[in-house]
Amino acid sequence: MTYNIKEKITTGYKELKTKYEKLNPIARETIETVIFVVVMVIIIRFFIGEIRWIPSASMHPTLLEGDRIVVERYSRFYRSPERGDIMVFYPPFEKLKNNPWRIFSRLTGFFCKDIAYIKRVIGLPGEKVKIKSDSTGKYTVYINGKPLQEDYIVSPYEYPPCSNAVTCEFDIPEDYYLMLGDNRGHSEDGRYWGLLKKDRFIGRAVVIFWPLNRIEKLR
């Protein structure tokens, strides 16, 4: 007997439903609970936010190794990243596989192996950014020719010199951003790997909630 695709799906669904109904009540309740938890995790992580921890010193002194932060995701539905926002994102060199398991792991956070970075938004779409030093060795970021006041960085003197490997001038196209760490001397950021496309953002860091002595709302 020949079945078309729709009939095969319908038949498969009925068989699965029959097997499920034959399970004992405890097994069925366990399965339903697991499915509910997974669905709620996906909804919360995709629409509301998630929890991350800081693994490196690239955002000193704002964020320290071991800090636990809340990353909100809901603002992306009504606003674009703004200068000064601390964002979590997938760097442009990270290849995101879109097979079912990798998509599931990103949505739930379960066994997710995709590398995410956290940096601060410095340059916005349409801007010209230049990083240059003066005679004293002090570095300043210029946005469209105007100096950017940055009281959050470790030191304006702790910068790697501009070179073929360290880019210091950027013309930012539409939908791209320049991301830099607050610890400019120890941060692998946009100076090394270039600009970040908007669709690589995960969410905005809003609160440090652990350890208790560092609870703080992030600027």
Accessible surface in RSA format (square Angstrom, percent):
REM  Atomic radii and reference values for relative SASA: ProtOr
REM  Chains: A
REM  Algorithm: Lee & Richards
REM  Probe-radius: 1.40
REM  Slices: 20
REM RES _ NUM      All-atoms   Total-Side   Main-Chain    Non-polar    All polar
REM                ABS   REL    ABS   REL    ABS   REL    ABS   REL    ABS   REL
RES MET A   1   201.76 104.5 119.07  78.8  82.69 196.9 109.74  93.3  92.02 121.9
RES THR A   2   129.35  92.0 104.93 106.4  24.42  58.2  73.23  98.4  56.12  84.8
RES TYR A   3    95.70  44.7  82.24  46.8  13.45  35.0  48.49  36.4  47.20  58.2
RES ASN A   4    87.28  60.2  75.80  73.2  11.48  27.6  42.36 101.9  44.92  43.4
RES ILE A   5   136.10  77.4 133.54  99.5   2.55   6.2 133.63  96.2   2.46   6.7
RES LYS A   6   160.61  78.4 155.92  95.7   4.68  11.2 101.60  91.4  59.01  62.9
RES GLU A   7    77.51  44.5  74.85  56.6   2.66   6.3  29.02  56.1  48.49  39.6
RES LYS A   8   127.00  62.0 116.52  71.5  10.48  24.9  62.61  56.4  64.39  68.6
RES ILE A   9   118.64  67.5 110.27  82.2   8.36  20.2 116.98  84.2   1.66   4.5
RES THR A  10    57.67  41.0  53.96  54.7   3.72   8.9  40.79  54.8  16.88  25.5
RES THR A  11    55.91  39.8  54.45  55.2   1.46   3.5  42.44  57.0  13.46  20.4
RES GLY A  12    34.09  42.0   0.00   N/A  34.09  42.0  28.57  78.4   5.51  12.3
RES TYR A  13   136.49  63.7 130.34  74.2   6.15  16.0  99.34  74.6  37.16  45.8
RES LYS A  14   129.56  63.2 127.63  78.3   1.92   4.6  75.74  68.2  53.82  57.3
RES GLU A  15    99.98  57.4  95.29  72.1   4.69  11.2  35.08  67.9  64.91  53.0
RES LEU A  16   122.10  68.0 120.18  86.0   1.92   4.8 121.62  85.4   0.48   1.3
RES LYS A  17   102.28  49.9  96.72  59.3   5.57  13.3  49.19  44.3  53.09  56.6
RES THR A  18    64.17  45.6  63.87  64.8   0.30   0.7  39.02  52.4  25.16  38.0
RES LYS A  19   141.13  68.9 136.25  83.6   4.88  11.6  81.37  73.2  59.76  63.7
RES TYR A  20    62.55  29.2  59.83  34.0   2.72   7.1  60.46  45.4   2.08   2.6
RES GLU A  21    93.30  53.6  78.50  59.4  14.80  35.2  29.63  57.3  63.66  52.0
RES LYS A  22   165.33  80.7 130.07  79.8  35.27  84.0  85.43  76.9  79.91  85.1
RES LEU A  23    70.49  39.3  63.06  45.1   7.44  18.7  65.88  46.3   4.62  12.4
RES ASN A  24    87.31  60.2  78.55  75.9   8.77  21.1  35.87  86.3  51.44  49.7
RES PRO A  25   104.01  75.8  98.11  89.4   5.90  21.4 100.85  83.3   3.16  19.6
RES ILE A  26   136.53  77.7 135.58 101.0   0.96   2.3 136.26  98.1   0.28   0.8
RES ALA A  27    31.11  28.6  24.01  37.1   7.09  16.1  30.70  43.2   0.41   1.1
RES ARG A  28    82.92  34.8  82.92  42.3   0.00   0.0   3.93   5.4  78.99  47.9
RES GLU A  29   115.89  66.5 114.21  86.4   1.69   4.0  35.15  68.0  80.75  65.9
RES THR A  30    76.69  54.5  71.40  72.4   5.28  12.6  58.56  78.7  18.13  27.4
RES ILE A  31    67.73  38.5  65.52  48.8   2.21   5.3  67.73  48.8   0.00   0.0
RES GLU A  32    94.46  54.2  88.27  66.8   6.18  14.7  35.90  69.4  58.55  47.8
RES THR A  33    73.08  52.0  68.25  69.2   4.83  11.5  55.30  74.3  17.78  26.9
RES VAL A  34    84.06  55.3  81.91  74.2   2.14   5.2  84.04  73.0   0.02   0.0
RES ILE A  35   100.15  57.0  98.03  73.0   2.12   5.1 100.12  72.1   0.03   0.1
RES PHE A  36   130.06  65.1 125.64  77.8   4.42  11.5 129.91  78.8   0.16   0.5
RES VAL A  37    72.75  47.9  70.99  64.3   1.76   4.2  72.71  63.2   0.04   0.1
RES VAL A  38    32.84  21.6  32.84  29.7   0.00   0.0  32.84  28.5   0.00   0.0
RES VAL A  39    69.52  45.7  69.10  62.6   0.42   1.0  69.52  60.4   0.00   0.0
RES MET A  40    72.07  37.3  72.07  47.7   0.00   0.0  58.47  49.7  13.60  18.0
RES VAL A  41    36.84  24.2  35.37  32.0   1.46   3.5  36.84  32.0   0.00   0.0
RES ILE A  42    45.10  25.7  45.10  33.6   0.00   0.0  45.10  32.5   0.00   0.0
RES ILE A  43    72.77  41.4  72.77  54.2   0.00   0.0  72.77  52.4   0.00   0.0
RES ILE A  44    76.50  43.5  76.50  57.0   0.00   0.0  76.50  55.1   0.00   0.0
RES ARG A  45    37.77  15.9  37.77  19.3   0.00   0.0   9.64  13.2  28.13  17.1
RES PHE A  46    70.15  35.1  69.88  43.3   0.27   0.7  70.15  42.5   0.00   0.0
RES PHE A  47    98.54  49.3  95.21  59.0   3.33   8.7  95.21  57.7   3.33   9.5
RES ILE A  48    96.77  55.1  95.98  71.5   0.78   1.9  95.98  69.1   0.78   2.1
RES GLY A  49     8.05   9.9   0.00   N/A   8.05   9.9   6.85  18.8   1.19   2.7
RES GLU A  50    12.61   7.2   1.43   1.1  11.18  26.6  10.55  20.4   2.06   1.7
RES ILE A  51   112.10  63.8  90.92  67.7  21.18  51.1  90.92  65.5  21.18  57.5
RES ARG A  52    59.17  24.8  54.19  27.6   4.98  11.9  26.17  35.8  33.00  20.0
RES TRP A  53   146.42  58.8 136.42  66.0  10.00  23.5 106.32  56.7  40.10  65.1
RES ILE A  54     4.34   2.5   4.34   3.2   0.00   0.0   4.34   3.1   0.00   0.0
RES PRO A  55    86.83  63.3  61.08  55.7  25.75  93.6  61.41  50.7  25.42 158.0
RES SER A  56    51.20  43.3  46.85  62.5   4.35  10.0  39.60  84.3  11.60  16.2
RES ALA A  57    29.76  27.4  25.26  39.0   4.50  10.2  25.26  35.6   4.50  11.9
RES SER A  58     9.75   8.2   9.13  12.2   0.62   1.4   5.68  12.1   4.06   5.7
RES MET A  59     0.63   0.3   0.48   0.3   0.15   0.4   0.48   0.4   0.15   0.2
RES HIS A  60    47.43  25.9  47.43  33.0   0.00   0.0  27.80  28.6  19.63  22.8
RES PRO A  61    74.87  54.6  62.60  57.1  12.27  44.6  63.28  52.2  11.59  72.0
RES THR A  62    26.55  18.9  15.57  15.8  10.98  26.2  21.36  28.7   5.19   7.9
RES LEU A  63     0.00   0.0   0.00   0.0   0.00   0.0   0.00   0.0   0.00   0.0
RES LEU A  64    60.17  33.5  60.17  43.0   0.00   0.0  60.17  42.3   0.00   0.0
RES GLU A  65    94.95  54.5  72.66  55.0  22.29  53.1  36.33  70.3  58.62  47.9
RES GLY A  66    26.12  32.2   0.00   N/A  26.12  32.2  21.61  59.3   4.50  10.1
RES ASP A  67     1.75   1.2   1.75   1.7   0.00   0.0   0.00   0.0   1.75   1.7
RES ARG A  68    92.39  38.8  92.39  47.1   0.00   0.0  10.42  14.2  81.97  49.7
RES ILE A  69     0.31   0.2   0.31   0.2   0.00   0.0   0.31   0.2   0.00   0.0
RES VAL A  70    51.76  34.1  51.76  46.9   0.00   0.0  51.76  45.0   0.00   0.0
RES VAL A  71     0.00   0.0   0.00   0.0   0.00   0.0   0.00   0.0   0.00   0.0
RES GLU A  72     4.94   2.8   4.05   3.1   0.89   2.1   4.35   8.4   0.59   0.5
RES ARG A  73    30.81  12.9  29.90  15.2   0.91   2.2   0.91   1.2  29.90  18.1
RES TYR A  74   102.79  48.0 101.56  57.8   1.22   3.2  65.27  49.0  37.52  46.2
RES SER A  75     7.30   6.2   7.30   9.7   0.00   0.0   0.02   0.0   7.28  10.2
RES ARG A  76    95.08  39.9  67.74  34.5  27.34  65.1  43.04  58.8  52.04  31.5
RES PHE A  77   111.29  55.7  76.31  47.3  34.98  91.0  80.64  48.9  30.65  87.7
RES TYR A  78   152.75  71.3 114.68  65.2  38.07  99.1 103.22  77.6  49.53  61.1
RES ARG A  79    59.15  24.8  43.77  22.3  15.38  36.6  36.85  50.4  22.30  13.5
RES SER A  80    49.54  41.9  41.45  55.3   8.09  18.6  20.07  42.7  29.47  41.3
RES PRO A  81    16.59  12.1   9.29   8.5   7.30  26.5  10.92   9.0   5.67  35.2
RES GLU A  82    93.85  53.9  93.18  70.5   0.68   1.6  29.59  57.2  64.26  52.5
RES ARG A  83    81.69  34.3  57.27  29.2  24.42  58.1  19.50  26.7  62.19  37.7
RES GLY A  84    18.74  23.1   0.00   N/A  18.74  23.1  18.05  49.5   0.70   1.6
RES ASP A  85    13.61   9.5  12.78  12.7   0.82   1.9   0.69   1.6  12.92  12.9
RES ILE A  86     0.94   0.5   0.44   0.3   0.51   1.2   0.44   0.3   0.51   1.4
RES MET A  87    11.64   6.0  11.64   7.7   0.00   0.0  11.42   9.7   0.22   0.3
RES VAL A  88     4.32   2.8   4.32   3.9   0.00   0.0   4.32   3.8   0.00   0.0
RES PHE A  89     0.00   0.0   0.00   0.0   0.00   0.0   0.00   0.0   0.00   0.0
RES TYR A  90    24.61  11.5  24.61  14.0   0.00   0.0  17.02  12.8   7.59   9.4
RES PRO A  91     0.00   0.0   0.00   0.0   0.00   0.0   0.00   0.0   0.00   0.0
RES PRO A  92    55.64  40.6  30.08  27.4  25.56  92.9  32.20  26.6  23.45 145.7
RES PHE A  93    94.46  47.3  68.82  42.6  25.64  66.7  79.20  48.0  15.26  43.7
RES GLU A  94    23.61  13.6  21.23  16.1   2.38   5.7   1.19   2.3  22.42  18.3
RES LYS A  95   180.19  87.9 164.84 101.1  15.35  36.5 112.68 101.4  67.52  71.9
RES LEU A  96    47.71  26.6  28.06  20.1  19.66  49.4  28.49  20.0  19.22  51.7
RES LYS A  97   122.31  59.7 116.20  71.3   6.11  14.6  67.81  61.0  54.50  58.1
RES ASN A  98   109.62  75.6  85.66  82.8  23.96  57.7  27.17  65.4  82.45  79.7
RES ASN A  99    63.80  44.0  55.77  53.9   8.03  19.3  35.90  86.4  27.91  27.0
RES PRO A 100   116.15  84.7 106.19  96.8   9.96  36.2 111.98  92.5   4.17  25.9
RES TRP A 101   131.27  52.7 126.36  61.2   4.92  11.5 111.27  59.3  20.00  32.4
RES ARG A 102    41.05  17.2  41.05  20.9   0.00   0.0  11.73  16.0  29.33  17.8
RES ILE A 103    69.30  39.4  69.16  51.5   0.14   0.3  69.25  49.9   0.05   0.1
RES PHE A 104    63.69  31.9  61.59  38.1   2.10   5.5  63.50  38.5   0.19   0.5
RES SER A 105     0.32   0.3   0.32   0.4   0.00   0.0   0.10   0.2   0.22   0.3
RES ARG A 106    36.17  15.2  30.28  15.4   5.90  14.0  11.15  15.2  25.02  15.2
RES LEU A 107    54.32  30.3  53.11  38.0   1.21   3.0  54.17  38.0   0.15   0.4
RES THR A 108     4.10   2.9   0.00   0.0   4.10   9.8   0.00   0.0   4.10   6.2
RES GLY A 109    30.36  37.4   0.00   N/A  30.36  37.4   7.12  19.5  23.24  52.0
RES PHE A 110    79.86  40.0  75.94  47.0   3.92  10.2  79.86  48.4   0.00   0.0
RES PHE A 111   158.02  79.1 135.11  83.7  22.91  59.6 149.18  90.4   8.84  25.3
RES CYS A 112    47.29  35.8  18.08  20.2  29.21  68.6   9.90  25.1  37.39  40.3
RES LYS A 113   168.45  82.2 145.70  89.4  22.75  54.2  95.93  86.3  72.52  77.3
RES ASP A 114    12.18   8.5   0.00   0.0  12.18  28.8   0.00   0.0  12.18  12.1
RES ILE A 115    90.54  51.5  85.18  63.5   5.36  12.9  90.54  65.2   0.00   0.0
RES ALA A 116    31.65  29.1   4.73   7.3  26.92  61.2   4.87   6.9  26.78  70.9
RES TYR A 117    45.40  21.2  39.23  22.3   6.18  16.1  29.73  22.3  15.67  19.3
RES ILE A 118    17.45   9.9  15.24  11.4   2.21   5.3  15.24  11.0   2.21   6.0
RES LYS A 119     8.79   4.3   8.79   5.4   0.00   0.0   1.11   1.0   7.68   8.2
RES ARG A 120     4.09   1.7   4.09   2.1   0.00   0.0   0.00   0.0   4.09   2.5
RES VAL A 121     0.00   0.0   0.00   0.0   0.00   0.0   0.00   0.0   0.00   0.0
RES ILE A 122     0.00   0.0   0.00   0.0   0.00   0.0   0.00   0.0   0.00   0.0
RES GLY A 123     0.00   0.0   0.00   N/A   0.00   0.0   0.00   0.0   0.00   0.0
RES LEU A 124    41.10  22.9  41.10  29.4   0.00   0.0  41.10  28.9   0.00   0.0
RES PRO A 125    39.06  28.5  20.24  18.4  18.82  68.4  20.28  16.7  18.78 116.7
RES GLY A 126    62.35  76.9   0.00   N/A  62.35  76.9  32.79  90.0  29.56  66.2
RES GLU A 127    21.52  12.4  20.51  15.5   1.01   2.4   8.40  16.2  13.12  10.7
RES LYS A 128   127.82  62.4 126.01  77.3   1.82   4.3  94.72  85.3  33.10  35.3
RES VAL A 129     3.13   2.1   0.00   0.0   3.13   7.5   0.51   0.4   2.63   7.1
RES LYS A 130    87.04  42.5  86.75  53.2   0.30   0.7  40.26  36.2  46.79  49.8
RES ILE A 131     3.56   2.0   0.81   0.6   2.75   6.6   0.81   0.6   2.75   7.5
RES LYS A 132    92.28  45.0  87.55  53.7   4.73  11.3  41.34  37.2  50.94  54.3
RES SER A 133    56.55  47.8  28.90  38.6  27.64  63.7   2.30   4.9  54.25  76.0
RES ASP A 134    76.23  53.4  56.78  56.5  19.45  46.0  43.78 103.0  32.44  32.4
RES SER A 135   121.67 102.8  73.33  97.9  48.34 111.4  58.33 124.2  63.34  88.7
RES THR A 136    94.49  67.2  63.72  64.6  30.77  73.3  71.94  96.6  22.55  34.1
RES GLY A 137    31.75  39.2   0.00   N/A  31.75  39.2  27.93  76.7   3.82   8.6
RES LYS A 138    83.98  41.0  82.91  50.9   1.07   2.6  25.64  23.1  58.34  62.1
RES TYR A 139    31.44  14.7  27.10  15.4   4.35  11.3  10.46   7.9  20.99  25.9
RES THR A 140    31.40  22.3  27.31  27.7   4.09   9.7  16.87  22.7  14.53  22.0
RES VAL A 141     0.70   0.5   0.00   0.0   0.70   1.7   0.00   0.0   0.70   1.9
RES TYR A 142    53.51  25.0  53.12  30.2   0.39   1.0  18.25  13.7  35.26  43.5
RES ILE A 143    16.82   9.6  14.32  10.7   2.50   6.0  14.32  10.3   2.50   6.8
RES ASN A 144    88.69  61.2  62.75  60.6  25.94  62.5  31.19  75.1  57.50  55.6
RES GLY A 145    62.90  77.6   0.00   N/A  62.90  77.6  33.88  93.0  29.01  65.0
RES LYS A 146   154.45  75.4 153.39  94.1   1.06   2.5  96.19  86.6  58.27  62.1
RES PRO A 147    72.67  53.0  57.33  52.3  15.34  55.8  57.33  47.3  15.34  95.4
RES LEU A 148    37.07  20.6  27.26  19.5   9.80  24.6  29.47  20.7   7.60  20.4
RES GLN A 149   152.40  85.2 134.42  98.2  17.98  42.8  65.03 138.4  87.37  66.3
RES GLU A 150    28.38  16.3   7.04   5.3  21.34  50.8   3.70   7.2  24.68  20.1
RES ASP A 151   122.15  85.6  83.50  83.1  38.65  91.4  50.46 118.8  71.68  71.5
RES TYR A 152    24.47  11.4  19.40  11.0   5.06  13.2  21.39  16.1   3.08   3.8
RES ILE A 153    21.94  12.5   9.12   6.8  12.82  30.9   9.12   6.6  12.82  34.8
RES VAL A 154    61.65  40.6  34.29  31.0  27.36  65.9  36.30  31.5  25.35  68.7
RES SER A 155    22.06  18.6  19.82  26.4   2.24   5.2  13.22  28.1   8.85  12.4
RES PRO A 156    38.41  28.0  38.41  35.0   0.00   0.0  38.41  31.7   0.00   0.0
RES TYR A 157   119.75  55.9 101.21  57.6  18.54  48.3  71.44  53.7  48.32  59.6
RES GLU A 158    78.03  44.8  70.88  53.6   7.14  17.0  34.79  67.3  43.24  35.3
RES TYR A 159    20.90   9.8   2.59   1.5  18.31  47.6   3.12   2.3  17.78  21.9
RES PRO A 160    26.79  19.5  18.60  17.0   8.19  29.8  24.39  20.1   2.40  14.9
RES PRO A 161    95.48  69.6  94.57  86.2   0.91   3.3  94.57  78.1   0.91   5.6
RES CYS A 162    61.64  46.6  37.11  41.4  24.53  57.7  28.10  71.2  33.54  36.2
RES SER A 163    65.31  55.2  39.04  52.1  26.27  60.5  48.34 102.9  16.98  23.8
RES ASN A 164   166.07 114.5 129.04 124.7  37.04  89.2  39.94  96.1 126.13 121.9
RES ALA A 165    69.67  64.1  54.26  83.7  15.41  35.1  63.53  89.5   6.14  16.3
RES VAL A 166    10.95   7.2  10.09   9.1   0.85   2.1  10.09   8.8   0.85   2.3
RES THR A 167    58.15  41.4  54.41  55.2   3.73   8.9  30.87  41.5  27.28  41.2
RES CYS A 168    13.07   9.9   8.27   9.2   4.80  11.3   6.97  17.7   6.10   6.6
RES GLU A 169   109.87  63.1  96.77  73.2  13.10  31.2  29.09  56.3  80.78  66.0
RES PHE A 170    16.50   8.3   8.23   5.1   8.27  21.5  13.66   8.3   2.84   8.1
RES ASP A 171    98.98  69.3  78.86  78.5  20.12  47.6  31.60  74.4  67.38  67.2
RES ILE A 172     6.50   3.7   0.00   0.0   6.50  15.7   0.65   0.5   5.85  15.9
RES PRO A 173    67.01  48.8  55.03  50.2  11.98  43.5  66.75  55.1   0.26   1.6
RES GLU A 174   130.97  75.2 118.12  89.4  12.85  30.6  53.87 104.2  77.10  63.0
RES ASP A 175    65.84  46.1  64.83  64.5   1.01   2.4   7.27  17.1  58.57  58.4
RES TYR A 176    68.11  31.8  68.11  38.8   0.00   0.0  35.42  26.6  32.69  40.3
RES TYR A 177     6.31   2.9   6.31   3.6   0.00   0.0   0.26   0.2   6.05   7.5
RES LEU A 178     0.00   0.0   0.00   0.0   0.00   0.0   0.00   0.0   0.00   0.0
RES MET A 179     0.11   0.1   0.02   0.0   0.09   0.2   0.02   0.0   0.09   0.1
RES LEU A 180     0.00   0.0   0.00   0.0   0.00   0.0   0.00   0.0   0.00   0.0
RES GLY A 181     0.00   0.0   0.00   N/A   0.00   0.0   0.00   0.0   0.00   0.0
RES ASP A 182     0.00   0.0   0.00   0.0   0.00   0.0   0.00   0.0   0.00   0.0
RES ASN A 183    10.60   7.3  10.60  10.2   0.00   0.0   0.00   0.0  10.60  10.2
RES ARG A 184     2.27   1.0   0.13   0.1   2.14   5.1   0.13   0.2   2.14   1.3
RES GLY A 185    30.00  37.0   0.00   N/A  30.00  37.0   6.81  18.7  23.19  51.9
RES HIS A 186   130.50  71.3 110.90  77.1  19.60  50.1  88.99  91.7  41.51  48.3
RES SER A 187     7.84   6.6   0.00   0.0   7.84  18.1   2.01   4.3   5.84   8.2
RES GLU A 188    93.52  53.7  85.41  64.6   8.11  19.3  30.85  59.7  62.66  51.2
RES ASP A 189     0.00   0.0   0.00   0.0   0.00   0.0   0.00   0.0   0.00   0.0
RES GLY A 190     0.11   0.1   0.00   N/A   0.11   0.1   0.00   0.0   0.11   0.3
RES ARG A 191     3.06   1.3   1.68   0.9   1.38   3.3   1.36   1.9   1.71   1.0
RES TYR A 192    97.61  45.6  66.02  37.6  31.59  82.2  47.18  35.5  50.43  62.2
RES TRP A 193    41.09  16.5  14.03   6.8  27.06  63.5  23.26  12.4  17.83  28.9
RES GLY A 194    25.88  31.9   0.00   N/A  25.88  31.9  23.38  64.2   2.50   5.6
RES LEU A 195    38.62  21.5  26.03  18.6  12.59  31.7  26.03  18.3  12.59  33.9
RES LEU A 196     0.00   0.0   0.00   0.0   0.00   0.0   0.00   0.0   0.00   0.0
RES LYS A 197    91.36  44.6  90.06  55.3   1.30   3.1  37.92  34.1  53.44  56.9
RES LYS A 198    81.14  39.6  76.79  47.1   4.34  10.3  42.19  38.0  38.95  41.5
RES ASP A 199   108.60  76.1  71.79  71.5  36.81  87.0  49.22 115.8  59.38  59.2
RES ARG A 200    42.27  17.7  41.43  21.1   0.84   2.0  14.81  20.2  27.46  16.6
RES PHE A 201    30.76  15.4  12.69   7.9  18.07  47.0  12.69   7.7  18.07  51.7
RES ILE A 202     4.58   2.6   4.07   3.0   0.51   1.2   4.58   3.3   0.00   0.0
RES GLY A 203     4.65   5.7   0.00   N/A   4.65   5.7   4.65  12.8   0.00   0.0
RES ARG A 204    55.50  23.3  54.90  28.0   0.60   1.4   3.22   4.4  52.28  31.7
RES ALA A 205     2.03   1.9   0.00   0.0   2.03   4.6   0.00   0.0   2.03   5.4
RES VAL A 206    25.24  16.6  24.77  22.4   0.47   1.1  25.22  21.9   0.02   0.0
RES VAL A 207    46.75  30.8  46.75  42.3   0.00   0.0  46.75  40.6   0.00   0.0
RES ILE A 208     0.00   0.0   0.00   0.0   0.00   0.0   0.00   0.0   0.00   0.0
RES PHE A 209    65.65  32.8  62.16  38.5   3.49   9.1  62.16  37.7   3.49  10.0
RES TRP A 210   124.04  49.8 124.04  60.0   0.00   0.0  99.11  52.8  24.93  40.4
RES PRO A 211    43.90  32.0  43.90  40.0   0.00   0.0  43.90  36.2   0.00   0.0
RES LEU A 212   119.94  66.8 105.67  75.6  14.27  35.9 105.95  74.4  13.99  37.7
RES ASN A 213   135.97  93.8  93.27  90.1  42.70 102.8  49.03 118.0  86.95  84.0
RES ARG A 214    55.17  23.2  48.36  24.7   6.81  16.2  27.70  37.9  27.47  16.7
RES ILE A 215   104.22  59.3  79.31  59.1  24.91  60.0  79.31  57.1  24.91  67.6
RES GLU A 216    91.46  52.5  83.95  63.5   7.52  17.9  32.16  62.2  59.30  48.4
RES LYS A 217   168.29  82.1 150.74  92.5  17.55  41.8  92.93  83.6  75.37  80.3
RES LEU A 218    11.21   6.2   1.42   1.0   9.79  24.6   2.22   1.6   9.00  24.2
RES ARG A 219   160.59  67.4 124.52  63.5  36.07  85.9 105.70 144.5  54.89  33.3
END  Absolute sums over single chains surface
CHAIN  1 A    13593.3      11444.1       2149.3       8562.3       5031.0
END  Absolute sums over all chains
TOTAL         13593.3      11444.1       2149.3       8562.3       5031.0
